[in-house]
Amino acid sequence: MWIYEKKLQYPVRVSTCNPKLAKYLIEQYGGADGELAAALRYLNQRYTIPDKVIGLLTDIGTEELAHLEMIATMVYKLTKDATPEQLKEAGLDAHYVNHDRALFYHNAAGAPFTATYIQAKGDPIADLYEDIAAEEKARATYQWIINMSDDPDLNDGLRFLREREIIHAQRFREAVEMLKEERDQKKFF
Amino acid sequence: MKQVPKEYYELLEQIQTVDFALVELTLYLDTHPADYQAIQQFNQLAQRRKHLKKQFESAYGPLQQFGNSYSNYPWNWNDAPWPWQI
């Protein structure tokens, strides 16, 4: 069961209305390596992973939901004061026609979110390697967005999220080692 | 899979009962913010929930994490059973 807490994990500030940056950021909302995909991927893998790493998948999956909320806050703040003209200039005209300023689970190119972004092999090593790869891809995406952004306030939040991807990848690597250790301890006669 | 005693299920059911009432009251109060009696009931149940949580956790380990529950040594958040294993 989940309980909502009325706060962000880390403060989200935005210097100026900037729909172009929002368009990039949507990649981390409804994209293949975005926060929604991450949360759904880890929480779904918990049932068939050894007990030793269920806690880790639960906690990282939960933290990803908090990151999803941070991305949504960024997109909202970057677009809430934009005129239709500004949205058009930022390449969000098609988004505006369909959704006005509402958020939608799609990637930066407008492709809607799909469950095919998520793998579930039922093999613990295969699943954890997928998770490590997903974290590294998300880290890279945050870096590319930071490189495209000239908003120092937004970048502060994005750097926090980038660092979390590094920690998550590190913990997943450790989980792989824990499982290998467990495997090697098993005695066969 | 770790076996859990009968009391585990009983205490858990008490928590689930109180929690369900709290979910219902939360949604109700979202649209009826001035119902004094409902708020009284809500606060009473919130207190009961705290008590039950303490009782459950001291016997069977943490219900929540990120600091919402205390831990024994060693870290016992990872301990089975998970909700889908009981």
Interface residues (C-beta under 8 A of the other chain):
Chain A: M1 I3 R46 Y47 D51 K52 I54 G55 L56 T58 D59 T62
Chain B: D19 Q64 Q65 F66 W77 N78 A80 W82 P83 W84
